[in-house]
Amino acid sequence: MKVCAVIAEYNPFHLGHAYHLRQARLLTEADYIIVVMSGDFVQRGDPALVDKYARAKAALSCGADLVLELPSCFATGSAEYFARGAVSILDHLGVVDYLCFGSECTDIQFLARFAEIFLEEPEPYKRILLEKLKLGYSYPTARSNALIIAYPALAADISVVSSPNNILGIEYIKALHRRRSHILPVNIRRIGSDHRDRRLGLFQSSARAIRQAIQSNRTLEELHSQMPEEAYEILTEYFARERPLFQDDFSTLLHYKLLSEQARGYTDYLDITPDLSDKIRKYVYQYTSFSEFCDLLKSKDMTYTRISRCLLHILLNITKDNMQFYIDNQDTVSYARLLGFREEAKPLLTAIDRNTSIPLITKMADADKLLTLGGHHMFQQEVQITDIYSSIQAAKSGHRMYHEYTRPMIVI
């Protein structure tokens, strides 16, 4: 049995994602594809456009065999945390042979060279990096400067580390090396529009362009050509009963949280520096919405996306202490939550049951007896985060909120 893994958000699922799944199976000759997918909040610091169950169903209908949830503390973290959490789950399963990702750079050994530097942080790279950070450089800029100075031979190719897809690929390889995992990284050339491209109608438009089109009240029929037929039908069915969610749907909730904790500051939360905490406290009375507050707080060394992630960590109660505990004492992620699978993938489930070193949660009610104390804390935090999403989803769509313990697993 050959098993290939993919790490994704599918926000929403489109033609490029279907291509990735097909190529992953073809290149690795995999019998099964496992997807580790973000839950209801994603790495840009946004809520997912549609909930994790609809996105899991789309993935399973378009090439995936099994979908696992990446806990939000990792799904909404930096590229390093995102990769580290997802790779941890895959490595613990004990059945994954390959991890396939898309990137602009297709030279896997070249990406691995950067991964080695970032993991080991040899001198003088580490010293120069710290010097640049102390001068107020953003982390990506400081890292690029340190690479150019410490490794002049890499200067001509420094643009490799400016692409988000290449950066994620490097972080996946770094996470695999950190764990001394037997999983082999495989990459494919990313095709279609750049993820930052907001134009619709191009060959394989980006997920961002599709989200923006939906936010601008474009009809789903206009987006039909950008999605596999199965994913389009799932989204059509979903929008018949639910409204899509966007960052500003959480504006009031976030403002309440910021006001209620203004006196003590926000440095307990993941990624929040003392300077950023002070800035939030200073401008909290100028708050008008989630997105406008991100615009107000961003600077040359703090991008909109990083600010958005930081504010989301405050909203979702994701703290530095919790994250440090998960990494130091639990080997990162200490369970695998199954969102759905295909009937023909039952042999894969059997293999996971035999080989996994962490509990596979197939029934919510079983979590209490299967998880360690720390694993239970992460699991319950995820339930609360899903409840936050569901509460806004219910208010916007005009129905009672769903309870996570009552949601059925997706089986196709």
N, C-alpha and C positions, 0 to 999 in steps of 0.2 A: 504494500500500500504506500503510494506516494502522496504526501500532503503538502500543499502550498498555502501560505497565509498572505493576506492582504490587510493593510491597516487603512481605514478610511473614515470619512464623515458622511458622504452621500447626501449633501445638503443643497439641492435634492439630487437624486440619482439621474444621471444623464448619459448620453451616448459615449462620452469619454470613459466613464466608469465601466460600461458594458465592454468596451474595447479592452480595457485593462484586465478584466476578469478573463476574457477569452484568451488574451495573450499570455497571461500568467499560467493558465492551464496548458496552453500549447507549448510554451518554452520549457516548462518543468515536467511535462508529461504527467501532471498530477491527476490522481484519481478523485481527489476532493480538494475543494477550496474553502478555507476557513477565513472569515472576515472578523477582525476586531474593529468595532465601530463606536464612535462617540455616541453618548446618550442624548439627552435633550438640550445640551449646551455644547458649543463647539470652540475650537481653538482660537478663533478670532475674537472671542469674548462676547459672542452673540448667542441668543437662543436658536436652536435649530428651526428652520422654516416649518417643518412638520415633525411630529413626534417620532421617537425611536422605533416604534412598532411599525409604522407605515414605511419608514426607510429600510428597516430590516426585511419587510415583506418584499419591497422592490428589489433589494439585493438578492434575495432567495429566488425571485422570479426571473432574474436576469443573469444567473451564472454562479452565485455563491451556494454552497452546500450547508453552511452552518454560520450563524452570526452570534458573536459574543459582544457584550457591552464593555466599553472602556470607562471606568469610573471617572466622574466629572473632575475630580481633583487633578487627574492627569490629562483628561480630554481638553480642559480649559487652561492648561499650563503652557509653558514655553515649549519650543520644539524638542528640547532635551527631555523635559518631563513627559511630553506626549509620547515620544518614542520609547522612553524607558518603561513607562507603564504598560504600553501595548506589547513590547517585546517580552516583558516579564511574564505576562499571561501566556503568550505563545510558547515560551521556553518551558514553563511549568507543565504544559499539557503533555509533553513527552512524545508527541506524535508528528510534530511539524518538521518537514525537511527543508523547505525553502520559504523565504520571505521575499515577495515580489513587490517592487514599488516603481513608480514612474518618475523620471527625472529628465532634465534637458541634457545633462552629461551622461553618456552611456558607458563610459569607461569606469567600470566598477572598481578597478585597482586604484585609479586616480582618486575617486571618492574615498576609498579606504585609507589613502595616504593622509588626507585631511582628517579623517576620523581618528587615526592614530595620534596625530598632533594634538587634537582637541581633547582626547582622552588622557594622554600622558602629560601634556603641557610641559614639555622640556624647556630648559633654559637655552637661549635667552628669550624665547617666545613668551613664557609666563611673566617674566619681569617686565617686558615691554607692554604686554597686555594690561598689567596692573597699573603701569605708569599712565597709559592712555585713558584708562577708566578714571584715575584720579584727576586727570585734566578735564573731565566732564564729557568725554566722548561717549556716544551710545555704545552698547556692547557690540553690535555688528560692525560699527566703524572701527572701534578699538581692536577687534579681532582681525579685521582686514589689514589694518596698519601693522599690527604685530607680525602677521604672516609675511607681509612684504619685506619688513626689515630683517626678520629672523631667517626667512627663506627666500632670498632674491630670485631663485630659479622658478618660484611659483608665481612671481609678480604678474607675468603675462597672462596667467590663468586665474587671477584673483576673482574675476567675475563669477566663477563657479560658486563661490560662497555667498553671492548676493541673490541667487535664485532660491525662493522658498522651497521648491521641490527638491533641488540639490541639497539644501540644508537639511531637510527632513531625511533624505536618503543617507546623508553623512551621519545624522543622529541615529538612524536605525542601525547602521553598521557599528557605530560607537557603542550602542547599547548591547548589541550582540557580542562585541569584543569584551565589554565590561563583564558580561556574564560567562564568558568563555563558552558560549553556546555553540552547539553543533549545527544550528540552523544556518543555511547558506543564503546570503543575499543575492538576489537577481534583480536587475533593473531593465526597464524598457523605456524607449524614447517617448516622452510625453508628446502627444499630438493635439491638435485643436488650438483653441484660443488660450492665451495666457490667463492665469487665474485672476489677474487684476483687470482684465479686459471687460468692460461693461457693455460692449456692443452686442446686440442680439442679431441673429440671422446669419452669423458666420458659420463655417463648418465647425461643428462641435463647439458651440458657445460654452463659455465657462459657467460654473455653478453660480458665480457672483452675478453674471449677466442675467441668468434665469431668475435669481432671487429679486434682483432689482426690477425686472420686468413684471414680476408678480406684485411687488410692492407698488408699482406704478399702475396697477389695475389692468395690465394686459391680460387678455383671456388665455385660458389654458390651451385653447385651440391654436392660438398663435405660437405656442411653445411646443406643439405636438412634434414638430420635426426635430427637436433637440433631445428627445427622449426615446428610449426603446418603448415599443407599444405597451408592454406589460407595466412598465413604470408609469407611463402616461395614464393608463386605466386606473392604477392604484391611486395616483394623485387626484384624478377626477373624482373618484369615489370618496376620497378623504375630504376634499374641498366641498363636497355636497353636505357634509355634516360639521366640518371644522373650518375655522379661519386660520390662515397662516400667521405665524408669530414673528415679530421683529423686535429689535433692540428696544425701541421706545415704548413698546407695550409694557415694559418692566420699569418705566420711569418713576412712577409714584412709589412703587415698592422700594426701589433703590434710594430715592430721596428720603423716605422714612428711615431707612437703615443708616444713612449718612448722618441725619439729624440726631438720631437716638444715640449715636456713638461719637458725636463730635467732640465732647469734652475730653474723652480719653485718647482720641486719635485712632489711627487705623493700622499701626505698624505690626499688629499681631497677624495681619492677613498676608497670605502668600504674595510675594513680589512687591509689597508696599514698602518703599524706603521712607526714612524719616522726612526727607524733603517732599516727597509726594504726599505723605500724610498731612504735613503742614499746609501744602498747597490746596488740598481738598478742604481742609478746615477753613482756610482763608476765603475760598470762593463758594462755599456750600450755599450761601444765601443768594448767589447769582444763578443757581441751578434752575434750569427750565425743562430739560429732558436728558435722558441717558446720553443720546448722541451729541447733543450740544455741549454737555458737560465734558465729554471726551475731547471735543474740539477746543474747549476753553482750557483744558489742562495740558494738552499736547505741547511739545516743544521739540527743539532740534535733537535732543537726546532721549526723548520719550515719544514714541510714535503713537498714533491714534489706536492702533491695535493693541499695543502693550497697555495703554491706559484703560482700554475697554476690558482687557483681561483682569487687570487689577481691580477695577470697580465690580466686575462680576464675582471675583473672589470674596469681596466684602458682602455682596448680596447673598451669596450661597454659603457663607461661613466657612470658607476654605482657608485654614490658617497655616502658618509656617510650622508650628509645633506638630500639627496633624501630619503634614507632609513628611517632616523629618522622622516622625515615628514610623510611618509606613515604609520609608526607605531603610531606616536603620534596623528595625525590629521585625519586619514582616517580609523582607525580601521583595519589597515594592507592592505588588498586588497579590493578596492572599486568597483569592477566589476567582472563579470564572463564571459569570452570569450568562446563561444561555437565553438569548432573545428569540431564536427560532432556528429551524432546520428543515431540510427536505427529507421526505420519507425514505428515499433511497440512500440517505447518508447515515442510516442507523448503524452500519458496521463501523463508521467513523466514531460515533458516540460510544460504541462498545470499546473501541481501541483507546479512546480518551479515558474512559472509566478504569481501564486496566493500567494505564501508564501515568496518569496525572499525579502531580505532587501537591496539588491544591484542590479543594472541593469544587465540583461542578454543580452550580445551583440551577436545577431545572424546575424546582417548585419553590416559590417564595417562602412558603410555610416551613420548609426544611432548613432554612438558613440558620436559625437559632441553634440547632443541634449539630450543624456541620462546621460552623465557623469558630475560629479562635476569638478571644476578646477583641483584639485589634481588628480582625477581619469583620467582626460583627459591627464595630464602630464605623468602618468604612461603608459597609453595606447599608446600615441605617442612615448614614449621611446621604447616601445615594437615593434612598427612598424619599428623604425629606426634600432633596433637590428636585426629584421628579414631581413631588407634590407642589412645589413652587411653580414649576412649569405648568402642571395640570390646572392649578388654580387660575392662572392667567388665561390659559386655553379655554377653560369653562366660562369665565367671565366674558371673554371676547366672542365666543361662539354661542352663548346663551343656553348653557345646559349645566347640570351638576358636574362637579369635577370627578374625574376617575380616581379610584384608589389603586395604588400600584399593586397591592396584593390580590386584586380582582382581575387584573389584565391577563388574558390568556396568552400563552406562548404561540408564536407563529409557526404553523406546521403546513408545509406545502407538499 
